[in-house]
Amino acid sequence: MDPLALIELSRCVAGTGPQREIEGGVHPLGISLSRRLERMYGQRIAHLDALVRREMLRGALDGIESGPAAGRLHRVRYRMQDVDEAVAHGLLLVDSVTGDFVFRHPLVRSVLVQLATPNERRAAHAQLARVHRHDVERRAGHLAVATIDPDDEVAAAMEEAARSATRRGGAATAVAWLTRAAELSEHAADRSRRLADAAFVAGQSALLDQAQELLDRSSACSGVAASSATVITSAYRGLYQDGDVKSTHHRVVSAIDSLREWVPSSPRAGA
């Protein structure tokens, strides 16, 4: 537990905090420590200006820096601005090295998110997507949450982010983003293709059960022919999970033959 939070909690119990934290006649020691902290921070957040709360929400939703450079401070990736009021309320601190605002305790972040409405969270993610417009993966991560209805532009952005994740070895992330891209696709053909691509990445990463599930979903898209990714993934799963060499070979050959029907024959030399 953060010592700073314990200090604040002790001040709250003693009645010496910056404002009254406990209301309704319920003694703070009657509930768990984390619940007491959540209540305390929630009451402080409720007193903030709406613009400050929105700025802090963006910081809470953008994640925390990791690694030795981050130290013990809850340093966010998004640089919050004009939130001095939150410092005065004991919700944020100022990093003495960088001068950035940092969260006083992880529960401040979680309470901010809990108190926000779904529309407020989506708006914050949409703003963060614009802030990170030059970072393919971070932008896609925020767009995935900010978007509800099918949107081909967002789906394409997530597909691009999946390729980036695949190149750096982030197979699980790539599968998740391709799956979300499929959900946001406006047309069945694109939905089937992206599900098949997700299945291919999952299969190559030995996530064979997930690959099969994605293949089934891809095939369920009515009126869409099987893609090469679907055929290869299905064959890969049959070969390495079931050891079915003969049937796997038959399926691949049949798929190649069916694809030939759609490819125009090459013109003869001199024709």
DOGU-953992 format. One record per atom (N, C-alpha, C, CB): y, z, x. Coordinates in steps of 0.2 Angstrom, whole numbers, padded with zeros to 4 digits, always signed. Each point is the difference from the previous one (the first is absolute). Glycine has a CB too. Example, Ala and Ser with C-alpha at 12.3 -4.5 7.8 and 13.67 -1.06 7.14 Angstrom:
BEGIN
-0028+0039+0066;+0006+0000-0004;+0006+0000+0004;-0006+0006-0009;+0011-0010+0007;+0006+0001+0004;+0005+0003-0004;-0003-0010+0006;
//
This chain:
BEGIN
-0006+0000+0004;+0006+0000-0004;+0006+0000+0004;-0006+0006-0009;+0011-0010+0007;+0006+0000+0004;+0004+0006+0000;+0001-0012-0003;+0001+0015+0009;+0003+0007+0000;+0007+0000-0003;-0006+0002+0011;+0009-0008-0011;+0007-0001-0003;-0001+0001-0008;+0004-0008+0009;-0010+0005-0012;-0001+0001-0007;-0001+0008-0001;-0005-0012-0001;+0001+0015+0005;-0001+0007-0001;+0006+0004+0000;-0011-0001+0005;+0016-0001-0001;+0006+0004+0001;+0004-0001-0007;+0000-0002+0013;+0000-0004-0015;+0004-0002-0006;-0003+0004-0006;+0003-0011+0004;-0010+0011-0004;-0004+0003-0006;+0002+0008+0000;-0009-0009+0001;+0009+0012+0005;+0002+0007+0001;+0007+0001-0003;-0008+0002+0010;+0012-0006-0008;+0007+0001-0003;+0000-0001-0007;+0005-0004+0011;-0009+0000-0014;+0000-0001-0007;-0002+0006-0003;-0002-0012+0001;-0004+0015+0001;-0003+0006-0003;+0005+0006+0001;-0011-0004+0003;+0015+0004+0002;+0005+0006+0001;+0006-0001-0003;-0005+0001+0011;+0006-0007-0014;+0006-0002-0004;+0006-0001+0004;-0004+0007-0009;+0003-0010+0016;+0006-0001+0004;+0000-0007+0002;-0001+0011+0005;-0002-0016-0009;+0000-0007+0001;+0006-0003-0002;-0012+0000-0001;+0014-0006+0002;+0006-0004-0001;+0001+0000-0008;-0001-0006+0010;-0004+0007-0014;+0001+0000-0007;-0007+0003-0003;+0008-0011+0000;-0007+0013-0007;-0006+0003-0003;-0005-0005-0001;+0007+0008-0006;-0013-0006+0009;-0006-0005+0000;-0005+0002-0005;+0001-0002+0012;-0001+0008-0015;-0006+0002-0004;+0004+0001-0007;-0008+0005+0009;+0005-0008-0014;+0003+0001-0007;-0006+0001-0005;+0010-0007+0003;-0008+0009-0009;-0005+0001-0005;-0003+0007+0001;-0001-0012-0001;+0002+0016+0005;-0003+0007+0000;-0007+0000+0004;+0006+0003-0010;-0008-0009+0013;-0006+0000+0003;+0001+0002+0008;-0005-0009-0008;+0001+0014+0010;+0001+0002+0007;-0003-0005+0004;+0000+0012-0003;+0003-0014+0009;-0003-0005+0004;-0006+0002+0003;+0011-0004+0003;-0013+0010-0002;-0006+0002+0003;-0006-0001-0005;+0006+0008+0008;-0005-0010-0014;-0005-0001-0005;-0003-0006+0001;+0006+0007-0008;-0004-0012+0012;-0003-0007+0001;-0001-0001+0007;+0005-0004-0010;-0009-0001+0011;-0002-0002+0007;+0006-0001+0005;-0011-0004-0004;+0010+0004+0010;+0006-0001+0005;+0002-0007-0001;-0004+0008+0008;+0000-0013-0008;+0002-0007-0001;+0004-0001-0006;-0010-0004+0007;+0007+0007-0013;+0004-0001-0006;+0007+0003+0000;-0012+0000-0006;+0012+0006+0009;+0007+0003+0001;+0005-0005+0003;-0006+0012+0000;+0003-0015+0006;+0004-0004+0004;+0002-0006-0004;-0005+0004+0010;+0001-0007-0014;+0001-0006-0004;+0005+0002-0005;-0011-0004+0001;+0011+0010-0005;+0005+0002-0005;+0006+0001+0004;-0009+0005-0007;+0010-0002+0012;+0006+0001+0004;+0003-0006+0002;-0004+0010+0004;+0000-0015-0001;+0003-0006+0002;+0002-0005-0006;-0006+0001+0010;+0002+0000-0016;+0002-0004-0006;+0006+0002-0003;-0012-0001-0002;+0014+0007+0002;+0006+0003-0003;+0006-0002+0004;-0006+0010-0005;+0005-0010+0012;+0005-0003+0004;+0002-0007-0001;-0003+0009+0009;-0003-0013-0009;+0001-0007-0001;+0004-0002-0007;-0011-0002+0007;+0009+0006-0012;+0003-0001-0006;+0008+0001+0000;-0011+0004-0006;+0013+0000+0011;+0008+0001+0000;+0003-0006+0004;-0002+0013-0001;-0002-0017+0004;+0003-0005+0004;+0004-0006-0004;-0009+0003+0009;+0014-0006-0006;+0002-0006-0003;-0005-0006-0001;+0012+0003+0005;-0012-0007-0010;-0005-0005-0001;+0000-0005+0005;+0002+0001-0012;+0004-0002+0015;+0000-0005+0006;-0004+0003+0006;+0011-0005-0004;-0010+0011+0005;-0004+0004+0006;-0007+0000-0001;+0010+0007+0002;-0012-0006-0009;-0007+0000-0001;-0003-0006+0001;+0002+0009-0008;+0001-0015+0006;-0003-0007+0001;+0000-0001+0007;+0005-0004-0011;+0000+0006+0015;-0001-0002+0007;-0006+0004+0004;+0013-0002+0000;-0013+0009-0003;-0006+0004+0003;-0007-0003-0002;+0008+0010+0000;-0008-0013-0006;-0006-0003-0003;-0002-0006+0004;+0003+0004-0011;+0002-0008+0013;-0002-0005+0005;-0003+0002+0006;+0009-0007-0005;-0006+0013+0008;-0003+0003+0006;-0007+0002-0001;+0012+0003+0004;-0013+0000-0010;-0006+0003-0001;-0006-0005-0001;+0006+0010-0005;-0004-0016+0003;-0005-0005-0002;-0001-0005+0006;+0003+0001-0012;+0001+0000+0017;-0001-0005+0006;-0004+0003+0005;+0011-0004-0002;-0014+0010+0001;-0005+0003+0005;+0004+0003+0006;-0008-0009-0003;+0003+0012+0007;+0002+0005+0006;-0002-0004+0006;-0001+0011-0007;+0005-0010+0012;-0001-0003+0007;-0006+0005+0002;+0012-0004+0003;-0017+0000+0001;-0005+0004+0004;+0000-0001+0007;-0007-0001-0010;+0003+0005+0014;+0000+0000+0007;+0004+0005+0003;-0001-0012-0001;+0000+0013+0008;+0004+0005+0003;+0007+0000+0000;-0009+0000+0008;+0012-0006-0009;+0008+0000-0001;+0002+0003-0006;+0000-0010+0006;-0004+0011-0011;+0002+0003-0007;+0001+0007+0001;-0006-0009-0006;+0002+0012+0011;+0000+0007+0000;-0002+0004-0006;+0009-0001+0008;-0007+0007-0009;-0002+0004-0006;+0005-0001-0006;-0005+0008+0008;+0010-0012-0007;+0005-0002-0005;-0003-0005-0005;+0010+0003+0007;-0008-0002-0013;-0003-0005-0005;+0005-0006+0000;-0005+0009-0007;+0005-0013+0012;+0005-0005+0001;-0002-0006-0004;+0003+0004+0011;+0001-0007-0015;-0002-0006-0005;+0002-0006+0004;+0002+0007-0010;-0005-0012+0008;+0001-0007+0003;+0007-0003-0003;-0013-0002+0001;+0014+0004-0007;+0006-0003-0004;+0006+0005+0002;-0007-0005-0009;+0012+0002+0012;+0006+0005+0002;+0004+0001-0006;+0000-0005+0012;+0000+0011-0015;+0004+0002-0005;+0007+0001+0002;-0010+0006-0005;+0014-0007+0000;+0008+0000+0001;+0003+0004-0006;+0000-0011+0007;+0006+0014-0005;+0004+0004-0005;-0004+0005-0004;+0007-0011-0001;-0011+0015+0004;-0004+0005-0003;+0001+0007+0003;-0009-0009-0002;+0015+0010+0004;+0002+0007+0002;-0001+0005-0005;+0009-0006+0008;-0008+0004-0014;-0001+0005-0006;-0007+0003+0001;+0009-0006-0007;-0014+0002+0008;-0007+0002+0001;-0001+0005+0006;-0004-0011-0006;+0008+0010+0011;+0000+0005+0006;+0003+0006-0003;+0001-0009+0009;+0004+0009-0012;+0003+0007-0003;-0005+0003-0004;+0012-0005+0001;-0016+0002-0005;-0005+0003-0004;-0006+0002+0003;+0005-0007-0009;-0006+0006+0016;-0006+0002+0003;-0006-0005-0001;+0004+0012-0001;-0002-0018+0000;-0006-0005-0001;-0001-0005+0006;+0003+0001-0013;+0002-0002+0016;+0000-0004+0006;+0003+0004+0006;+0001-0011-0007;-0003+0008+0013;+0003+0002+0006;+0003-0006+0004;-0008+0010+0001;+0012-0009+0004;+0002-0005+0004;-0003+0000+0007;+0011+0001-0006;-0015-0006+0008;-0003+0000+0006;+0005+0000+0006;-0009-0007-0005;+0008+0012+0009;+0005+0001+0005;+0000-0005+0006;-0001+0012-0002;-0004-0016+0002;-0001-0005+0005;+0003-0007-0002;-0010+0006+0004;+0008-0008-0010;+0002-0006-0003;+0006+0000-0005;-0012-0004+0002;+0013+0010-0005;+0005+0001-0005;-0002-0003-0007;+0008-0001+0009;-0014-0001-0009;-0003-0002-0007;-0001+0006-0004;-0005-0010+0005;+0005+0009-0012;-0002+0005-0005;-0008+0000+0000;+0011-0001-0007;-0014+0007+0007;-0007+0001+0000;-0002+0005-0006;-0001-0003+0012;-0005+0002-0015;-0002+0005-0005;-0001+0007+0003;-0004-0010-0007;+0006+0015+0004;-0001+0007+0002;-0008+0002+0000;+0012+0003-0004;-0015-0006-0001;-0007+0002-0001;-0004-0006-0004;+0003+0012-0001;-0009-0013+0002;-0003-0006-0004;+0000+0001-0007;-0008-0001+0010;+0008+0007-0013;+0000+0001-0007;+0007-0003-0003;-0008+0010+0001;+0013-0010+0003;+0006-0003-0003;-0001-0007-0001;+0007+0008+0007;-0010-0012-0003;-0002-0007-0001;-0004-0001-0007;+0001-0002+0013;-0007+0006-0013;-0004+0000-0006;+0003+0002-0006;-0009+0002+0007;+0013+0003-0007;+0004+0002-0006;+0005-0006-0003;-0002+0012+0004;+0005-0015+0001;+0005-0005-0002;-0004-0006-0003;+0007+0003+0010;-0013-0005-0008;-0004-0005-0003;-0002+0002-0007;-0004-0004+0012;+0001+0010-0012;-0002+0003-0007;+0005+0000-0005;-0008+0007+0006;+0014-0005-0004;+0006+0000-0005;+0003-0006-0002;+0002+0011+0005;-0003-0017-0001;+0002-0006-0001;-0004-0003-0006;+0004-0002+0012;+0000-0002-0016;-0004-0004-0005;-0003-0006+0003;+0008+0004-0009;-0013-0007+0005;-0003-0006+0003;+0005-0006+0001;-0010+0003-0006;+0015-0004+0002;+0005-0005+0001;+0004+0002+0006;+0001-0002-0012;+0001+0008+0013;+0003+0002+0006;-0004-0001+0007;+0006+0009-0007;-0012-0008+0007;-0004-0001+0005;-0001-0008+0002;-0006+0011-0003;+0005-0015-0002;+0000-0007+0001;+0007-0003+0002;-0009+0000-0009;+0014+0003+0007;+0007-0002+0002;+0001+0001+0008;+0004+0002-0012;-0007+0004+0013;+0001+0002+0007;-0004-0004+0005;+0002+0012-0004;-0008-0014+0002;-0005-0004+0004;+0003-0007+0000;-0010+0007-0004;+0013-0009-0001;+0003-0007+0000;+0006+0000+0005;-0003-0002-0012;+0007+0007+0012;+0006+0001+0005;-0003+0000+0007;+0007+0006-0008;-0013-0002+0009;-0003+0000+0007;-0002-0006+0002;-0003+0012-0002;+0000-0016-0003;-0003-0007+0002;+0006-0004+0003;-0009+0001-0009;+0015-0001+0006;+0006-0004+0002;+0002+0003+0007;+0004-0002-0012;-0004+0008+0013;+0002+0003+0006;-0005-0002+0006;+0005+0010-0006;-0011-0011+0004;-0005-0002+0005;-0002-0007+0000;-0005+0011+0000;+0010-0015-0002;-0002-0007-0002;-0003-0004+0006;+0009+0000-0008;-0007+0002+0014;-0002-0003+0007;-0007+0003+0002;+0012-0003+0003;-0015+0008-0006;-0006+0003+0002;-0005-0002-0005;+0006+0010+0006;-0010-0015-0005;-0005-0003-0005;-0004+0006-0003;+0000-0011+0006;-0003+0015-0002;-0005+0005-0003;+0004+0005-0004;-0008-0002+0009;+0013+0005-0007;+0004+0005-0003;+0003-0002-0007;+0002+0005+0011;+0000-0011-0010;+0003-0003-0006;-0005-0001-0006;+0008-0006+0007;-0014+0003-0005;-0005-0001-0004;-0003+0007-0003;-0003-0010+0006;+0003+0015-0002;-0002+0007-0003;+0004+0002-0006;-0005+0003+0012;+0012-0004-0011;+0004+0002-0005;+0000-0004-0006;+0007+0005+0009;-0007-0012-0008;-0001-0005-0005;-0006+0002-0005;+0006-0009+0007;-0011+0011-0004;-0007+0001-0003;+0001+0005-0006;-0006-0003+0010;+0011+0008-0008;+0001+0005-0005;+0005-0001-0005;-0004+0008+0009;+0009-0012-0006;+0006-0001-0004;-0001-0005-0006;+0007+0002+0010;-0012-0006-0009;-0001-0006-0005;-0006+0002-0005;+0004-0008+0009;-0002+0006-0015;-0005+0001-0005;-0003-0006-0003;+0006+0010-0003;-0002-0015+0001;-0002-0006-0003;-0002-0005+0006;+0007+0002-0011;-0012-0007+0009;-0002-0005+0005;+0006-0004+0003;-0010-0001-0006;+0010+0000+0012;+0006-0003+0004;-0003-0003+0006;+0009+0009-0005;-0008-0016+0004;-0003-0004+0006;+0003+0001+0007;-0003-0008-0009;+0010+0009+0008;+0003+0001+0007;-0002+0007+0003;+0010-0006-0005;-0011+0011+0001;-0002+0007+0003;-0007-0001+0002;+0008+0006-0008;-0012-0010+0004;-0007+0000+0002;-0001-0004+0007;-0003+0000-0012;+0008-0005+0013;+0000-0004+0006;+0002+0005+0006;+0002-0011-0006;+0003+0015+0005;+0002+0005+0005;-0006+0004+0002;+0012+0000-0004;-0016+0003-0001;-0005+0004+0002;-0006-0003+0003;+0003+0006-0010;-0004-0013+0009;-0005-0004+0003;+0002-0001+0007;-0003-0006-0010;+0010+0005+0012;+0002+0000+0006;-0001+0006+0004;+0008-0008-0004;-0007+0014+0001;+0000+0006+0003;-0008+0002+0002;+0010+0004-0007;-0014-0007+0002;-0007+0001+0001;-0003-0004+0007;-0001+0002-0013;+0004-0008+0014;-0001-0003+0006;+0002+0004+0006;+0001-0011-0006;+0005+0014+0005;+0003+0004+0006;-0005+0006+0001;+0012-0004-0003;-0014+0007-0002;-0005+0006+0001;-0006-0002+0003;+0005+0005-0010;-0008-0011+0008;-0006-0002+0003;+0000-0002+0007;-0002-0005-0011;+0008+0002+0013;+0001-0001+0007;+0000+0006+0005;+0006-0010-0004;-0003+0016+0001;+0000+0006+0004;-0006+0004-0001;+0012+0000-0001;-0017-0002-0003;-0006+0004-0001;+0000+0004-0006;-0002-0001+0012;+0007+0001-0016;+0000+0004-0006;-0003-0003-0006;+0010+0004+0004;-0017-0005-0004;-0004-0003-0005;+0001+0003-0007;-0008-0003+0009;+0007+0010-0009;+0001+0003-0007;+0006-0001-0003;-0008+0009+0004;+0014-0009+0000;+0006-0001-0003;+0001-0007-0002;+0005+0008+0008;-0008-0013-0004;+0000-0007-0002;-0004-0001-0007;+0001-0003+0012;-0006+0006-0013;-0004+0000-0006;+0004+0002-0006;-0011+0001+0007;+0014+0005-0006;+0004+0003-0005;+0006-0004-0002;-0003+0011+0004;+0006-0014+0001;+0006-0005-0002;-0002-0006-0003;+0006+0005+0009;-0012-0008-0007;-0002-0006-0003;-0002+0001-0007;-0004-0004+0011;+0001+0010-0012;-0002+0002-0007;+0006+0001-0005;-0011+0005+0005;+0016-0002-0002;+0006+0001-0004;+0003-0007-0001;+0002+0012+0005;-0002-0016+0000;+0003-0007-0001;-0003-0004-0005;+0003+0000+0012;-0010+0001-0013;-0004-0003-0005;+0003+0002-0007;-0010-0001+0008;+0011+0008-0008;+0002+0003-0007;+0007-0003-0002;-0007+0010+0003;+0011-0011+0002;+0007-0003-0001;+0000-0007-0001;+0004+0010+0006;-0009-0014-0005;+0000-0007+0000;+0001-0003-0007;-0008+0000+0010;+0011-0005-0011;+0002-0002-0007;-0005-0005-0002;+0012+0001+0002;-0016-0004+0002;-0005-0005-0002;-0007+0002+0003;+0009-0009+0001;-0014+0007-0005;-0007+0002+0001;-0003-0003+0006;-0002+0000-0012;+0004-0006+0014;-0002-0003+0007;+0002+0005+0006;+0000-0012-0006;+0006+0014+0006;+0003+0004+0005;-0003+0007+0000;+0011-0006-0001;-0012+0008-0005;-0003+0007-0001;-0008+0000+0003;+0007+0002-0010;-0010-0007+0008;-0007-0001+0003;+0000-0001+0008;-0004-0005-0011;+0008+0001+0013;+0001-0001+0007;+0001+0006+0004;+0004-0012-0002;+0001+0016+0000;+0002+0006+0003;-0006+0005+0000;+0012-0002-0002;-0015+0003-0003;-0006+0004-0001;-0005-0002+0005;+0003+0003-0012;-0004-0009+0012;-0006-0003+0005;+0002+0001+0007;-0003-0009-0008;+0010+0009+0010;+0002+0001+0007;-0001+0008+0001;+0009-0010-0001;-0007+0014-0004;-0001+0007+0001;-0008+0002+0001;+0010+0002-0007;-0014-0006+0003;-0007+0001+0001;-0002-0002+0007;-0002-0002-0012;+0005-0004+0015;-0002-0002+0006;+0002+0005+0006;+0001-0012-0004;+0005+0015+0003;+0002+0005+0005;-0004+0006+0000;+0011-0004-0001;-0013+0006-0005;-0004+0006-0001;-0007-0001+0003;+0006+0003-0011;-0009-0009+0010;-0007-0002+0002;+0000+0000+0008;-0002-0006-0010;+0007+0003+0013;+0001+0000+0007;+0001+0007+0003;+0004-0012-0001;-0002+0017-0003;+0001+0006+0002;-0006+0005-0002;+0013-0002+0000;-0018-0001-0002;-0006+0004-0002;+0001+0004-0006;-0003+0000+0012;+0008-0002-0016;+0001+0004-0006;-0004-0004-0006;+0011+0005+0004;-0017-0006-0003;-0004-0005-0004;+0000+0002-0008;-0007-0002+0011;+0006+0008-0012;+0001+0002-0008;+0006-0002-0003;-0008+0009+0002;+0014-0008+0002;+0006-0002-0003;+0001-0007+0000;+0005+0011+0005;-0008-0015+0000;+0000-0007+0000;-0003-0003-0006;+0000+0001+0013;-0006+0002-0015;-0003-0003-0006;+0004+0002-0006;-0011+0002+0006;+0014+0003-0006;+0004+0002-0006;+0006-0005-0001;-0003+0012+0001;+0006-0014+0005;+0005-0004+0000;-0002-0007-0002;+0006+0007+0008;-0012-0009-0005;-0003-0007-0002;-0001+0000-0008;-0006-0001+0012;+0003+0006-0015;-0001+0000-0007;+0006-0001-0004;-0010+0007+0002;+0016-0004+0001;+0006+0000-0004;+0003-0008+0001;+0002+0013+0002;-0003-0015+0004;+0002-0007+0001;-0003-0005-0004;+0002+0003+0012;-0009-0002-0013;-0004-0005-0004;+0002+0001-0007;-0009+0000+0008;+0011+0006-0010;+0002+0001-0007;+0006-0004-0003;-0005+0011+0002;+0009-0014+0003;+0006-0004-0002;-0003-0006-0003;+0007+0005+0009;-0006-0006-0015;-0003-0006-0003;+0003-0006+0002;-0002+0007-0010;-0002-0013+0010;+0002-0006+0002;+0002-0001+0007;+0004-0001-0012;-0006+0005+0016;+0002-0001+0007;-0006-0001+0005;+0010+0008-0002;-0010-0013+0005;-0006-0001+0005;+0000+0005+0005;+0000-0013-0003;-0006+0014+0006;-0001+0004+0005;+0003-0002+0007;-0011+0004-0005;+0015+0000+0008;+0003-0002+0006;-0005+0001+0006;+0012+0003-0005;-0009-0006+0011;-0004+0000+0006;-0001+0008+0002;+0004-0012+0004;+0001+0016-0005;+0000+0007+0002;-0005+0003-0004;+0012+0000+0003;-0013-0002-0010;-0005+0003-0004;-0007-0001+0002;+0008-0001-0009;-0009-0005+0011;-0007-0003+0002;-0002+0004+0007;+0002-0011-0006;+0003+0011+0010;-0002+0003+0007;-0001+0007-0001;+0007-0008+0006;-0003+0012-0010;-0001+0007-0001;-0006+0002-0003;+0012+0001+0000;-0014-0005-0005;-0006+0001-0004;-0006-0001+0005;+0005-0004-0011;-0005-0001+0015;-0005-0002+0005;+0000+0006+0005;+0001-0012-0002;+0004+0014+0004;+0000+0005+0006;-0003+0007-0003;+0011-0005+0005;-0009+0007-0011;-0003+0006-0003;-0007-0001-0001;+0011+0002-0006;-0014-0008+0003;-0007-0001-0001;-0004+0000+0007;+0003-0007-0010;+0000+0005+0015;-0003+0000+0006;-0001+0006+0004;+0004-0011+0001;+0002+0015-0001;+0000+0006+0004;-0001+0006-0004;+0008-0005+0007;-0008+0005-0014;-0002+0006-0004;-0007-0001-0003;+0012+0002-0002;-0013-0008+0000;-0007-0001-0003;-0005-0003+0004;+0006-0001-0010;-0004-0002+0016;-0004-0003+0005;-0003-0006-0004;-0003+0010+0006;+0006-0013-0010;-0002-0006-0004;+0002-0007+0003;+0000+0007-0011;-0004-0009+0016;+0002-0006+0004;-0001-0006-0004;-0003+0006+0010;-0003-0007-0013;-0001-0006-0004;+0005-0001-0006;-0012+0001+0003;+0013+0004-0007;+0004-0001-0006;+0007-0001+0002;-0007+0007-0006;+0009-0003+0012;+0007-0001+0002;+0001-0007+0003;+0000+0012+0003;-0005-0015+0001;+0001-0007+0002;+0001-0005-0006;-0007+0003+0011;+0003-0002-0016;+0000-0004-0006;+0006+0000-0003;-0012+0002-0002;+0015+0004+0001;+0007+0001-0003;+0005-0004+0003;-0003+0011-0004;+0003-0010+0011;+0005-0003+0004;+0000-0008+0000;+0000+0010+0008;-0006-0012-0008;-0001-0008+0000;+0002-0002-0007;-0010+0001+0009;+0008+0002-0014;+0002-0002-0007;+0007+0000+0000;-0010+0004-0005;+0014+0001+0007;+0007+0000+0000;+0003-0006+0004;+0000+0013-0001;-0002-0014+0007;+0002-0006+0004;-0001-0006-0004;-0002+0006+0011;-0004-0007-0014;-0001-0006-0004;+0005-0001-0006;-0012+0001+0003;+0013+0005-0006;+0005-0001-0006;+0007-0001+0002;-0007+0008-0006;+0009-0006+0012;+0007-0001+0003;+0000-0007+0002;+0001+0011+0004;-0006-0014-0002;+0000-0007+0002;+0002-0005-0006;-0008+0002+0009;+0006+0000-0015;+0002-0004-0006;+0007+0000-0001;-0011+0003-0005;+0015+0002+0007;+0007+0000-0001;+0004-0003+0006;-0001+0010-0007;-0002-0012+0013;+0003-0003+0005;-0001-0007+0000;-0002+0010+0007;+0007-0014-0007;+0000-0008+0000;-0004-0002+0007;+0011-0001-0007;-0015-0004+0006;-0004-0003+0006;+0005-0003+0005;-0010-0002-0007;+0009+0002+0013;+0004-0002+0005;+0000-0008+0000;-0002+0010+0007;+0007-0013-0006;+0000-0008+0000;-0004-0002+0006;+0011-0001-0006;-0014-0005+0005;-0004-0003+0005;+0004-0003+0005;-0009-0002-0008;+0007+0002+0014;+0004-0003+0006;+0001-0008-0002;-0005+0009+0008;+0011-0011-0007;+0002-0007-0001;+0001-0002-0007;-0006-0002+0010;+0005+0007-0015;+0001-0001-0007;+0007-0001-0002;-0010+0006-0002;
//
